[in-house]
Amino acid sequence: MSRRFPWAAYMAAGLGQLRLPPEAFWAATPREIAAAFATTGRDTLSRNHLDDLLRRYPDKP
């Protein structure tokens, strides 16, 4: 069974907490959003959660 991508949480984080402009948010990868949290000192994804997301939603070559 596949799980849905947590869009609401990512949108709240990227657009709300990080205040990224929509163009920057939609162009960013989950890894880039996580890195942005790391540079602001805010909580970020756990490594396990990020690995799970990357497995389920790989970048297209």
Phi and psi in radians as a Rosetta constraint file:
Dihedral C 1 N 2 CA 2 C 2 CIRCULARHARMONIC -1.550 0.35
Dihedral N 2 CA 2 C 2 N 3 CIRCULARHARMONIC 2.550 0.35
Dihedral C 2 N 3 CA 3 C 3 CIRCULARHARMONIC -1.728 0.35
Dihedral N 3 CA 3 C 3 N 4 CIRCULARHARMONIC 2.670 0.35
Dihedral C 3 N 4 CA 4 C 4 CIRCULARHARMONIC -1.413 0.35
Dihedral N 4 CA 4 C 4 N 5 CIRCULARHARMONIC 2.582 0.35
Dihedral C 4 N 5 CA 5 C 5 CIRCULARHARMONIC -1.208 0.35
Dihedral N 5 CA 5 C 5 N 6 CIRCULARHARMONIC 2.397 0.35
Dihedral C 5 N 6 CA 6 C 6 CIRCULARHARMONIC -1.365 0.35
Dihedral N 6 CA 6 C 6 N 7 CIRCULARHARMONIC 1.159 0.35
Dihedral C 6 N 7 CA 7 C 7 CIRCULARHARMONIC -1.002 0.35
Dihedral N 7 CA 7 C 7 N 8 CIRCULARHARMONIC -0.762 0.35
Dihedral C 7 N 8 CA 8 C 8 CIRCULARHARMONIC -1.032 0.35
Dihedral N 8 CA 8 C 8 N 9 CIRCULARHARMONIC -0.753 0.35
Dihedral C 8 N 9 CA 9 C 9 CIRCULARHARMONIC -1.159 0.35
Dihedral N 9 CA 9 C 9 N 10 CIRCULARHARMONIC -0.735 0.35
Dihedral C 9 N 10 CA 10 C 10 CIRCULARHARMONIC -1.178 0.35
Dihedral N 10 CA 10 C 10 N 11 CIRCULARHARMONIC -0.699 0.35
Dihedral C 10 N 11 CA 11 C 11 CIRCULARHARMONIC -1.152 0.35
Dihedral N 11 CA 11 C 11 N 12 CIRCULARHARMONIC -0.727 0.35
Dihedral C 11 N 12 CA 12 C 12 CIRCULARHARMONIC -1.089 0.35
Dihedral N 12 CA 12 C 12 N 13 CIRCULARHARMONIC -0.712 0.35
Dihedral C 12 N 13 CA 13 C 13 CIRCULARHARMONIC -1.209 0.35
Dihedral N 13 CA 13 C 13 N 14 CIRCULARHARMONIC -0.918 0.35
Dihedral C 13 N 14 CA 14 C 14 CIRCULARHARMONIC -1.232 0.35
Dihedral N 14 CA 14 C 14 N 15 CIRCULARHARMONIC -0.821 0.35
Dihedral C 14 N 15 CA 15 C 15 CIRCULARHARMONIC -1.486 0.35
Dihedral N 15 CA 15 C 15 N 16 CIRCULARHARMONIC -0.664 0.35
Dihedral C 15 N 16 CA 16 C 16 CIRCULARHARMONIC -1.483 0.35
Dihedral N 16 CA 16 C 16 N 17 CIRCULARHARMONIC -1.044 0.35
Dihedral C 16 N 17 CA 17 C 17 CIRCULARHARMONIC -1.317 0.35
Dihedral N 17 CA 17 C 17 N 18 CIRCULARHARMONIC -0.805 0.35
Dihedral C 17 N 18 CA 18 C 18 CIRCULARHARMONIC -1.455 0.35
Dihedral N 18 CA 18 C 18 N 19 CIRCULARHARMONIC -0.293 0.35
Dihedral C 18 N 19 CA 19 C 19 CIRCULARHARMONIC 1.016 0.35
Dihedral N 19 CA 19 C 19 N 20 CIRCULARHARMONIC 0.677 0.35
Dihedral C 19 N 20 CA 20 C 20 CIRCULARHARMONIC -1.260 0.35
Dihedral N 20 CA 20 C 20 N 21 CIRCULARHARMONIC 2.498 0.35
Dihedral C 20 N 21 CA 21 C 21 CIRCULARHARMONIC -1.138 0.35
Dihedral N 21 CA 21 C 21 N 22 CIRCULARHARMONIC 2.607 0.35
Dihedral C 21 N 22 CA 22 C 22 CIRCULARHARMONIC -0.896 0.35
Dihedral N 22 CA 22 C 22 N 23 CIRCULARHARMONIC -0.689 0.35
Dihedral C 22 N 23 CA 23 C 23 CIRCULARHARMONIC -1.083 0.35
Dihedral N 23 CA 23 C 23 N 24 CIRCULARHARMONIC -0.704 0.35
Dihedral C 23 N 24 CA 24 C 24 CIRCULARHARMONIC -1.241 0.35
Dihedral N 24 CA 24 C 24 N 25 CIRCULARHARMONIC -0.713 0.35
Dihedral C 24 N 25 CA 25 C 25 CIRCULARHARMONIC -1.054 0.35
Dihedral N 25 CA 25 C 25 N 26 CIRCULARHARMONIC -0.887 0.35
Dihedral C 25 N 26 CA 26 C 26 CIRCULARHARMONIC -1.218 0.35
Dihedral N 26 CA 26 C 26 N 27 CIRCULARHARMONIC -0.350 0.35
Dihedral C 26 N 27 CA 27 C 27 CIRCULARHARMONIC -1.512 0.35
Dihedral N 27 CA 27 C 27 N 28 CIRCULARHARMONIC -0.240 0.35
Dihedral C 27 N 28 CA 28 C 28 CIRCULARHARMONIC -1.463 0.35
Dihedral N 28 CA 28 C 28 N 29 CIRCULARHARMONIC 2.650 0.35
Dihedral C 28 N 29 CA 29 C 29 CIRCULARHARMONIC -1.619 0.35
Dihedral N 29 CA 29 C 29 N 30 CIRCULARHARMONIC 2.841 0.35
Dihedral C 29 N 30 CA 30 C 30 CIRCULARHARMONIC -0.957 0.35
Dihedral N 30 CA 30 C 30 N 31 CIRCULARHARMONIC -0.641 0.35
Dihedral C 30 N 31 CA 31 C 31 CIRCULARHARMONIC -1.128 0.35
Dihedral N 31 CA 31 C 31 N 32 CIRCULARHARMONIC -0.681 0.35
Dihedral C 31 N 32 CA 32 C 32 CIRCULARHARMONIC -1.194 0.35
Dihedral N 32 CA 32 C 32 N 33 CIRCULARHARMONIC -0.671 0.35
Dihedral C 32 N 33 CA 33 C 33 CIRCULARHARMONIC -1.097 0.35
Dihedral N 33 CA 33 C 33 N 34 CIRCULARHARMONIC -0.773 0.35
Dihedral C 33 N 34 CA 34 C 34 CIRCULARHARMONIC -1.057 0.35
Dihedral N 34 CA 34 C 34 N 35 CIRCULARHARMONIC -0.739 0.35
Dihedral C 34 N 35 CA 35 C 35 CIRCULARHARMONIC -1.135 0.35
Dihedral N 35 CA 35 C 35 N 36 CIRCULARHARMONIC -0.634 0.35
Dihedral C 35 N 36 CA 36 C 36 CIRCULARHARMONIC -1.105 0.35
Dihedral N 36 CA 36 C 36 N 37 CIRCULARHARMONIC -0.682 0.35
Dihedral C 36 N 37 CA 37 C 37 CIRCULARHARMONIC -1.119 0.35
Dihedral N 37 CA 37 C 37 N 38 CIRCULARHARMONIC -0.699 0.35
Dihedral C 37 N 38 CA 38 C 38 CIRCULARHARMONIC -1.100 0.35
Dihedral N 38 CA 38 C 38 N 39 CIRCULARHARMONIC -0.633 0.35
Dihedral C 38 N 39 CA 39 C 39 CIRCULARHARMONIC -1.369 0.35
Dihedral N 39 CA 39 C 39 N 40 CIRCULARHARMONIC -0.323 0.35
Dihedral C 39 N 40 CA 40 C 40 CIRCULARHARMONIC -1.652 0.35
Dihedral N 40 CA 40 C 40 N 41 CIRCULARHARMONIC -0.091 0.35
Dihedral C 40 N 41 CA 41 C 41 CIRCULARHARMONIC 1.397 0.35
Dihedral N 41 CA 41 C 41 N 42 CIRCULARHARMONIC 0.121 0.35
Dihedral C 41 N 42 CA 42 C 42 CIRCULARHARMONIC -1.523 0.35
Dihedral N 42 CA 42 C 42 N 43 CIRCULARHARMONIC 2.883 0.35
Dihedral C 42 N 43 CA 43 C 43 CIRCULARHARMONIC -1.067 0.35
Dihedral N 43 CA 43 C 43 N 44 CIRCULARHARMONIC 2.607 0.35
Dihedral C 43 N 44 CA 44 C 44 CIRCULARHARMONIC -2.268 0.35
Dihedral N 44 CA 44 C 44 N 45 CIRCULARHARMONIC -3.123 0.35
Dihedral C 44 N 45 CA 45 C 45 CIRCULARHARMONIC -1.175 0.35
Dihedral N 45 CA 45 C 45 N 46 CIRCULARHARMONIC 2.605 0.35
Dihedral C 45 N 46 CA 46 C 46 CIRCULARHARMONIC -1.269 0.35
Dihedral N 46 CA 46 C 46 N 47 CIRCULARHARMONIC 2.748 0.35
Dihedral C 46 N 47 CA 47 C 47 CIRCULARHARMONIC -1.049 0.35
Dihedral N 47 CA 47 C 47 N 48 CIRCULARHARMONIC -0.711 0.35
Dihedral C 47 N 48 CA 48 C 48 CIRCULARHARMONIC -1.101 0.35
Dihedral N 48 CA 48 C 48 N 49 CIRCULARHARMONIC -0.741 0.35
Dihedral C 48 N 49 CA 49 C 49 CIRCULARHARMONIC -1.139 0.35
Dihedral N 49 CA 49 C 49 N 50 CIRCULARHARMONIC -0.770 0.35
Dihedral C 49 N 50 CA 50 C 50 CIRCULARHARMONIC -1.073 0.35
Dihedral N 50 CA 50 C 50 N 51 CIRCULARHARMONIC -0.791 0.35
Dihedral C 50 N 51 CA 51 C 51 CIRCULARHARMONIC -1.040 0.35
Dihedral N 51 CA 51 C 51 N 52 CIRCULARHARMONIC -0.715 0.35
Dihedral C 51 N 52 CA 52 C 52 CIRCULARHARMONIC -1.090 0.35
Dihedral N 52 CA 52 C 52 N 53 CIRCULARHARMONIC -0.781 0.35
Dihedral C 52 N 53 CA 53 C 53 CIRCULARHARMONIC -1.098 0.35
Dihedral N 53 CA 53 C 53 N 54 CIRCULARHARMONIC -0.737 0.35
Dihedral C 53 N 54 CA 54 C 54 CIRCULARHARMONIC -1.132 0.35
Dihedral N 54 CA 54 C 54 N 55 CIRCULARHARMONIC -0.620 0.35
Dihedral C 54 N 55 CA 55 C 55 CIRCULARHARMONIC -1.170 0.35
Dihedral N 55 CA 55 C 55 N 56 CIRCULARHARMONIC -0.765 0.35
Dihedral C 55 N 56 CA 56 C 56 CIRCULARHARMONIC -1.352 0.35
Dihedral N 56 CA 56 C 56 N 57 CIRCULARHARMONIC -0.508 0.35
Dihedral C 56 N 57 CA 57 C 57 CIRCULARHARMONIC -2.283 0.35
Dihedral N 57 CA 57 C 57 N 58 CIRCULARHARMONIC 1.180 0.35
Dihedral C 57 N 58 CA 58 C 58 CIRCULARHARMONIC -1.184 0.35
Dihedral N 58 CA 58 C 58 N 59 CIRCULARHARMONIC 2.631 0.35
Dihedral C 58 N 59 CA 59 C 59 CIRCULARHARMONIC -1.133 0.35
Dihedral N 59 CA 59 C 59 N 60 CIRCULARHARMONIC 2.543 0.35
Dihedral C 59 N 60 CA 60 C 60 CIRCULARHARMONIC -1.352 0.35
Dihedral N 60 CA 60 C 60 N 61 CIRCULARHARMONIC 2.412 0.35
